[in-house]
Amino acid sequence: MRALIAAATGLALAFALVLTITALGSPAGTTSPKPLLTTVPSHP
């Protein structure tokens, strides 16, 4: 019975954490206007 209570408590805490993060929303940010500079390796 203790295991069931512990599992229910953990599930409730995880659900509350998800709801809190969802309520806060994603941080406002912008993407960089510059593309990532990558190089293609030369073929041997």
Predicted model as a PDB file, atoms N, CA, C, CB and O in Angstrom, pLDDT in the B-factor column:
MODEL        1                                                                  
ATOM      1  N   MET A   1       0.819  -1.194   0.000  1.00 93.00           N  
ATOM      2  CA  MET A   1       0.000   0.000   0.000  1.00 93.00           C  
ATOM      3  C   MET A   1       0.867   1.264   0.000  1.00 93.00           C  
ATOM      4  CB  MET A   1      -0.934  -0.005   1.206  1.00 93.00           C  
ATOM      5  O   MET A   1       0.512   2.272  -0.612  1.00 93.00           O  
ATOM      6  N   ARG A   2       2.013   1.195   0.698  1.00 95.00           N  
ATOM      7  CA  ARG A   2       2.907   2.345   0.724  1.00 95.00           C  
ATOM      8  C   ARG A   2       3.450   2.655  -0.655  1.00 95.00           C  
ATOM      9  CB  ARG A   2       4.051   2.103   1.687  1.00 95.00           C  
ATOM     10  O   ARG A   2       3.619   3.819  -1.020  1.00 95.00           O  
ATOM     11  N   ALA A   3       3.721   1.614  -1.415  1.00 95.00           N  
ATOM     12  CA  ALA A   3       4.248   1.823  -2.766  1.00 95.00           C  
ATOM     13  C   ALA A   3       3.216   2.524  -3.646  1.00 95.00           C  
ATOM     14  CB  ALA A   3       4.662   0.481  -3.398  1.00 95.00           C  
ATOM     15  O   ALA A   3       3.568   3.370  -4.468  1.00 95.00           O  
ATOM     16  N   LEU A   4       1.969   2.178  -3.474  1.00 96.00           N  
ATOM     17  CA  LEU A   4       0.900   2.814  -4.252  1.00 96.00           C  
ATOM     18  C   LEU A   4       0.765   4.290  -3.876  1.00 96.00           C  
ATOM     19  CB  LEU A   4      -0.442   2.081  -4.027  1.00 96.00           C  
ATOM     20  O   LEU A   4       0.578   5.140  -4.747  1.00 96.00           O  
ATOM     21  N   ILE A   5       0.858   4.589  -2.602  1.00 96.00           N  
ATOM     22  CA  ILE A   5       0.785   5.978  -2.148  1.00 96.00           C  
ATOM     23  C   ILE A   5       1.991   6.764  -2.653  1.00 96.00           C  
ATOM     24  CB  ILE A   5       0.708   6.044  -0.607  1.00 96.00           C  
ATOM     25  O   ILE A   5       1.853   7.909  -3.084  1.00 96.00           O  
ATOM     26  N   ALA A   6       3.161   6.159  -2.602  1.00 96.00           N  
ATOM     27  CA  ALA A   6       4.368   6.833  -3.083  1.00 96.00           C  
ATOM     28  C   ALA A   6       4.288   7.087  -4.586  1.00 96.00           C  
ATOM     29  CB  ALA A   6       5.617   6.000  -2.752  1.00 96.00           C  
ATOM     30  O   ALA A   6       4.694   8.150  -5.055  1.00 96.00           O  
ATOM     31  N   ALA A   7       3.773   6.134  -5.337  1.00 97.00           N  
ATOM     32  CA  ALA A   7       3.633   6.310  -6.779  1.00 97.00           C  
ATOM     33  C   ALA A   7       2.624   7.409  -7.092  1.00 97.00           C  
ATOM     34  CB  ALA A   7       3.209   4.994  -7.443  1.00 97.00           C  
ATOM     35  O   ALA A   7       2.851   8.228  -7.983  1.00 97.00           O  
ATOM     36  N   ALA A   8       1.512   7.429  -6.366  1.00 97.00           N  
ATOM     37  CA  ALA A   8       0.501   8.467  -6.584  1.00 97.00           C  
ATOM     38  C   ALA A   8       1.043   9.848  -6.222  1.00 97.00           C  
ATOM     39  CB  ALA A   8      -0.761   8.166  -5.762  1.00 97.00           C  
ATOM     40  O   ALA A   8       0.762  10.827  -6.914  1.00 97.00           O  
ATOM     41  N   THR A   9       1.813   9.930  -5.150  1.00 97.00           N  
ATOM     42  CA  THR A   9       2.406  11.203  -4.749  1.00 97.00           C  
ATOM     43  C   THR A   9       3.406  11.688  -5.790  1.00 97.00           C  
ATOM     44  CB  THR A   9       3.087  11.070  -3.382  1.00 97.00           C  
ATOM     45  O   THR A   9       3.410  12.866  -6.148  1.00 97.00           O  
ATOM     46  N   GLY A  10       4.249  10.792  -6.276  1.00 96.00           N  
ATOM     47  CA  GLY A  10       5.218  11.161  -7.302  1.00 96.00           C  
ATOM     48  C   GLY A  10       4.544  11.604  -8.586  1.00 96.00           C  
ATOM     49  O   GLY A  10       4.984  12.559  -9.224  1.00 96.00           O  
ATOM     50  N   LEU A  11       3.483  10.920  -8.965  1.00 97.00           N  
ATOM     51  CA  LEU A  11       2.746  11.288 -10.173  1.00 97.00           C  
ATOM     52  C   LEU A  11       2.092  12.658 -10.008  1.00 97.00           C  
ATOM     53  CB  LEU A  11       1.681  10.225 -10.500  1.00 97.00           C  
ATOM     54  O   LEU A  11       2.093  13.466 -10.937  1.00 97.00           O  
ATOM     55  N   ALA A  12       1.541  12.915  -8.843  1.00 97.00           N  
ATOM     56  CA  ALA A  12       0.912  14.210  -8.590  1.00 97.00           C  
ATOM     57  C   ALA A  12       1.939  15.335  -8.616  1.00 97.00           C  
ATOM     58  CB  ALA A  12       0.186  14.196  -7.245  1.00 97.00           C  
ATOM     59  O   ALA A  12       1.668  16.412  -9.149  1.00 97.00           O  
ATOM     60  N   LEU A  13       3.115  15.094  -8.045  1.00 97.00           N  
ATOM     61  CA  LEU A  13       4.174  16.108  -8.062  1.00 97.00           C  
ATOM     62  C   LEU A  13       4.674  16.368  -9.479  1.00 97.00           C  
ATOM     63  CB  LEU A  13       5.340  15.674  -7.170  1.00 97.00           C  
ATOM     64  O   LEU A  13       4.909  17.516  -9.857  1.00 97.00           O  
ATOM     65  N   ALA A  14       4.835  15.307 -10.262  1.00 97.00           N  
ATOM     66  CA  ALA A  14       5.282  15.474 -11.646  1.00 97.00           C  
ATOM     67  C   ALA A  14       4.238  16.244 -12.449  1.00 97.00           C  
ATOM     68  CB  ALA A  14       5.557  14.103 -12.300  1.00 97.00           C  
ATOM     69  O   ALA A  14       4.589  17.105 -13.256  1.00 97.00           O  
ATOM     70  N   PHE A  15       2.967  15.944 -12.234  1.00 96.00           N  
ATOM     71  CA  PHE A  15       1.895  16.642 -12.941  1.00 96.00           C  
ATOM     72  C   PHE A  15       1.862  18.115 -12.548  1.00 96.00           C  
ATOM     73  CB  PHE A  15       0.537  15.983 -12.648  1.00 96.00           C  
ATOM     74  O   PHE A  15       1.666  18.984 -13.398  1.00 96.00           O  
ATOM     75  N   ALA A  16       2.053  18.395 -11.260  1.00 96.00           N  
ATOM     76  CA  ALA A  16       2.074  19.782 -10.792  1.00 96.00           C  
ATOM     77  C   ALA A  16       3.258  20.541 -11.384  1.00 96.00           C  
ATOM     78  CB  ALA A  16       2.131  19.831  -9.258  1.00 96.00           C  
ATOM     79  O   ALA A  16       3.136  21.721 -11.712  1.00 96.00           O  
ATOM     80  N   LEU A  17       4.403  19.871 -11.524  1.00 94.00           N  
ATOM     81  CA  LEU A  17       5.582  20.508 -12.116  1.00 94.00           C  
ATOM     82  C   LEU A  17       5.337  20.841 -13.580  1.00 94.00           C  
ATOM     83  CB  LEU A  17       6.814  19.598 -11.980  1.00 94.00           C  
ATOM     84  O   LEU A  17       5.705  21.920 -14.044  1.00 94.00           O  
ATOM     85  N   VAL A  18       4.722  19.929 -14.302  1.00 93.00           N  
ATOM     86  CA  VAL A  18       4.413  20.173 -15.710  1.00 93.00           C  
ATOM     87  C   VAL A  18       3.434  21.329 -15.839  1.00 93.00           C  
ATOM     88  CB  VAL A  18       3.835  18.907 -16.371  1.00 93.00           C  
ATOM     89  O   VAL A  18       3.609  22.188 -16.703  1.00 93.00           O  
ATOM     90  N   LEU A  19       2.412  21.368 -14.999  1.00 93.00           N  
ATOM     91  CA  LEU A  19       1.452  22.469 -15.049  1.00 93.00           C  
ATOM     92  C   LEU A  19       2.106  23.808 -14.717  1.00 93.00           C  
ATOM     93  CB  LEU A  19       0.301  22.203 -14.088  1.00 93.00           C  
ATOM     94  O   LEU A  19       1.772  24.828 -15.319  1.00 93.00           O  
ATOM     95  N   THR A  20       3.029  23.808 -13.768  1.00 92.00           N  
ATOM     96  CA  THR A  20       3.723  25.043 -13.407  1.00 92.00           C  
ATOM     97  C   THR A  20       4.579  25.548 -14.559  1.00 92.00           C  
ATOM     98  CB  THR A  20       4.590  24.825 -12.168  1.00 92.00           C  
ATOM     99  O   THR A  20       4.569  26.739 -14.869  1.00 92.00           O  
ATOM    100  N   ILE A  21       5.310  24.655 -15.186  1.00 88.00           N  
ATOM    101  CA  ILE A  21       6.151  25.053 -16.322  1.00 88.00           C  
ATOM    102  C   ILE A  21       5.289  25.534 -17.482  1.00 88.00           C  
ATOM    103  CB  ILE A  21       7.043  23.881 -16.777  1.00 88.00           C  
ATOM    104  O   ILE A  21       5.644  26.494 -18.165  1.00 88.00           O  
ATOM    105  N   THR A  22       4.167  24.874 -17.702  1.00 88.00           N  
ATOM    106  CA  THR A  22       3.259  25.288 -18.770  1.00 88.00           C  
ATOM    107  C   THR A  22       2.665  26.658 -18.469  1.00 88.00           C  
ATOM    108  CB  THR A  22       2.138  24.254 -18.958  1.00 88.00           C  
ATOM    109  O   THR A  22       2.518  27.476 -19.376  1.00 88.00           O  
ATOM    110  N   ALA A  23       2.326  26.920 -17.222  1.00 88.00           N  
ATOM    111  CA  ALA A  23       1.728  28.203 -16.852  1.00 88.00           C  
ATOM    112  C   ALA A  23       2.731  29.339 -17.009  1.00 88.00           C  
ATOM    113  CB  ALA A  23       1.209  28.156 -15.410  1.00 88.00           C  
ATOM    114  O   ALA A  23       2.352  30.451 -17.377  1.00 88.00           O  
ATOM    115  N   LEU A  24       3.995  29.075 -16.738  1.00 84.00           N  
ATOM    116  CA  LEU A  24       5.010  30.115 -16.874  1.00 84.00           C  
ATOM    117  C   LEU A  24       5.273  30.444 -18.333  1.00 84.00           C  
ATOM    118  CB  LEU A  24       6.303  29.685 -16.198  1.00 84.00           C  
ATOM    119  O   LEU A  24       5.634  31.575 -18.661  1.00 84.00           O  
ATOM    120  N   GLY A  25       5.098  29.488 -19.192  1.00 80.00           N  
ATOM    121  CA  GLY A  25       5.298  29.706 -20.619  1.00 80.00           C  
ATOM    122  C   GLY A  25       6.767  29.590 -20.996  1.00 80.00           C  
ATOM    123  O   GLY A  25       7.649  29.501 -20.142  1.00 80.00           O  
ATOM    124  N   SER A  26       6.997  29.593 -22.287  1.00 72.00           N  
ATOM    125  CA  SER A  26       8.372  29.485 -22.766  1.00 72.00           C  
ATOM    126  C   SER A  26       9.044  30.847 -22.694  1.00 72.00           C  
ATOM    127  CB  SER A  26       8.413  28.933 -24.211  1.00 72.00           C  
ATOM    128  O   SER A  26       8.375  31.870 -22.843  1.00 72.00           O  
ATOM    129  N   PRO A  27      10.323  30.881 -22.475  1.00 70.00           N  
ATOM    130  CA  PRO A  27      11.019  32.163 -22.402  1.00 70.00           C  
ATOM    131  C   PRO A  27      11.018  32.866 -23.757  1.00 70.00           C  
ATOM    132  CB  PRO A  27      12.456  31.961 -21.915  1.00 70.00           C  
ATOM    133  O   PRO A  27      11.127  32.227 -24.803  1.00 70.00           O  
ATOM    134  N   ALA A  28      10.895  34.169 -23.720  1.00 72.00           N  
ATOM    135  CA  ALA A  28      10.890  34.940 -24.963  1.00 72.00           C  
ATOM    136  C   ALA A  28      12.315  35.009 -25.492  1.00 72.00           C  
ATOM    137  CB  ALA A  28      10.304  36.375 -24.744  1.00 72.00           C  
ATOM    138  O   ALA A  28      13.239  35.406 -24.782  1.00 72.00           O  
ATOM    139  N   GLY A  29      12.472  34.626 -26.718  1.00 72.00           N  
ATOM    140  CA  GLY A  29      13.790  34.662 -27.325  1.00 72.00           C  
ATOM    141  C   GLY A  29      13.675  34.786 -28.817  1.00 72.00           C  
ATOM    142  O   GLY A  29      12.612  34.563 -29.397  1.00 72.00           O  
ATOM    143  N   THR A  30      14.762  35.138 -29.424  1.00 75.00           N  
ATOM    144  CA  THR A  30      14.761  35.261 -30.879  1.00 75.00           C  
ATOM    145  C   THR A  30      15.873  34.384 -31.434  1.00 75.00           C  
ATOM    146  CB  THR A  30      14.942  36.749 -31.325  1.00 75.00           C  
ATOM    147  O   THR A  30      16.838  34.051 -30.746  1.00 75.00           O  
ATOM    148  N   THR A  31      15.710  34.030 -32.671  1.00 74.00           N  
ATOM    149  CA  THR A  31      16.745  33.241 -33.317  1.00 74.00           C  
ATOM    150  C   THR A  31      17.778  34.181 -33.923  1.00 74.00           C  
ATOM    151  CB  THR A  31      16.142  32.308 -34.398  1.00 74.00           C  
ATOM    152  O   THR A  31      17.485  35.345 -34.198  1.00 74.00           O  
ATOM    153  N   SER A  32      18.942  33.688 -34.121  1.00 70.00           N  
ATOM    154  CA  SER A  32      20.018  34.494 -34.691  1.00 70.00           C  
ATOM    155  C   SER A  32      19.769  34.724 -36.170  1.00 70.00           C  
ATOM    156  CB  SER A  32      21.382  33.818 -34.477  1.00 70.00           C  
ATOM    157  O   SER A  32      19.417  33.785 -36.885  1.00 70.00           O  
ATOM    158  N   PRO A  33      19.941  35.943 -36.643  1.00 75.00           N  
ATOM    159  CA  PRO A  33      19.754  36.186 -38.075  1.00 75.00           C  
ATOM    160  C   PRO A  33      20.870  35.589 -38.930  1.00 75.00           C  
ATOM    161  CB  PRO A  33      19.663  37.672 -38.334  1.00 75.00           C  
ATOM    162  O   PRO A  33      20.696  35.370 -40.128  1.00 75.00           O  
ATOM    163  N   LYS A  34      22.009  35.332 -38.307  1.00 74.00           N  
ATOM    164  CA  LYS A  34      23.140  34.767 -39.046  1.00 74.00           C  
ATOM    165  C   LYS A  34      23.031  33.246 -39.074  1.00 74.00           C  
ATOM    166  CB  LYS A  34      24.486  35.203 -38.411  1.00 74.00           C  
ATOM    167  O   LYS A  34      22.742  32.635 -38.045  1.00 74.00           O  
ATOM    168  N   PRO A  35      23.256  32.620 -40.237  1.00 74.00           N  
ATOM    169  CA  PRO A  35      23.241  31.155 -40.272  1.00 74.00           C  
ATOM    170  C   PRO A  35      24.493  30.589 -39.604  1.00 74.00           C  
ATOM    171  CB  PRO A  35      23.138  30.649 -41.726  1.00 74.00           C  
ATOM    172  O   PRO A  35      25.514  31.263 -39.472  1.00 74.00           O  
ATOM    173  N   LEU A  36      24.380  29.353 -39.198  1.00 73.00           N  
ATOM    174  CA  LEU A  36      25.549  28.693 -38.609  1.00 73.00           C  
ATOM    175  C   LEU A  36      26.564  28.438 -39.706  1.00 73.00           C  
ATOM    176  CB  LEU A  36      25.154  27.360 -37.900  1.00 73.00           C  
ATOM    177  O   LEU A  36      26.234  27.946 -40.786  1.00 73.00           O  
ATOM    178  N   LEU A  37      27.783  28.779 -39.409  1.00 71.00           N  
ATOM    179  CA  LEU A  37      28.848  28.582 -40.392  1.00 71.00           C  
ATOM    180  C   LEU A  37      29.416  27.184 -40.230  1.00 71.00           C  
ATOM    181  CB  LEU A  37      29.965  29.651 -40.234  1.00 71.00           C  
ATOM    182  O   LEU A  37      30.087  26.885 -39.242  1.00 71.00           O  
ATOM    183  N   THR A  38      29.150  26.348 -41.184  1.00 74.00           N  
ATOM    184  CA  THR A  38      29.672  24.988 -41.122  1.00 74.00           C  
ATOM    185  C   THR A  38      30.449  24.716 -42.394  1.00 74.00           C  
ATOM    186  CB  THR A  38      28.530  23.947 -40.930  1.00 74.00           C  
ATOM    187  O   THR A  38      30.203  25.335 -43.429  1.00 74.00           O  
ATOM    188  N   THR A  39      31.358  23.813 -42.314  1.00 74.00           N  
ATOM    189  CA  THR A  39      32.158  23.455 -43.480  1.00 74.00           C  
ATOM    190  C   THR A  39      31.962  21.984 -43.779  1.00 74.00           C  
ATOM    191  CB  THR A  39      33.654  23.774 -43.254  1.00 74.00           C  
ATOM    192  O   THR A  39      31.807  21.164 -42.874  1.00 74.00           O  
ATOM    193  N   VAL A  40      31.972  21.667 -45.042  1.00 77.00           N  
ATOM    194  CA  VAL A  40      31.854  20.271 -45.466  1.00 77.00           C  
ATOM    195  C   VAL A  40      33.258  19.709 -45.599  1.00 77.00           C  
ATOM    196  CB  VAL A  40      31.059  20.138 -46.814  1.00 77.00           C  
ATOM    197  O   VAL A  40      34.104  20.311 -46.259  1.00 77.00           O  
ATOM    198  N   PRO A  41      33.516  18.567 -44.985  1.00 74.00           N  
ATOM    199  CA  PRO A  41      34.865  17.998 -45.119  1.00 74.00           C  
ATOM    200  C   PRO A  41      35.165  17.631 -46.561  1.00 74.00           C  
ATOM    201  CB  PRO A  41      35.018  16.764 -44.227  1.00 74.00           C  
ATOM    202  O   PRO A  41      34.293  17.175 -47.299  1.00 74.00           O  
ATOM    203  N   SER A  42      36.410  17.839 -46.945  1.00 77.00           N  
ATOM    204  CA  SER A  42      36.795  17.518 -48.330  1.00 77.00           C  
ATOM    205  C   SER A  42      36.845  16.007 -48.513  1.00 77.00           C  
ATOM    206  CB  SER A  42      38.171  18.153 -48.688  1.00 77.00           C  
ATOM    207  O   SER A  42      37.196  15.261 -47.598  1.00 77.00           O  
ATOM    208  N   HIS A  43      36.488  15.580 -49.707  1.00 75.00           N  
ATOM    209  CA  HIS A  43      36.511  14.158 -50.006  1.00 75.00           C  
ATOM    210  C   HIS A  43      37.943  13.710 -50.271  1.00 75.00           C  
ATOM    211  CB  HIS A  43      35.607  13.839 -51.215  1.00 75.00           C  
ATOM    212  O   HIS A  43      38.710  14.429 -50.911  1.00 75.00           O  
ATOM    213  N   PRO A  44      38.302  12.546 -49.790  1.00 71.00           N  
ATOM    214  CA  PRO A  44      39.688  12.066 -49.999  1.00 71.00           C  
ATOM    215  C   PRO A  44      39.952  11.676 -51.445  1.00 71.00           C  
ATOM    216  CB  PRO A  44      39.975  10.870 -49.094  1.00 71.00           C  
ATOM    217  O   PRO A  44      41.061  11.257 -51.778  1.00 71.00           O  
TER     218      PRO A  44                                                      
ENDMDL                                                                          
END                                                                             
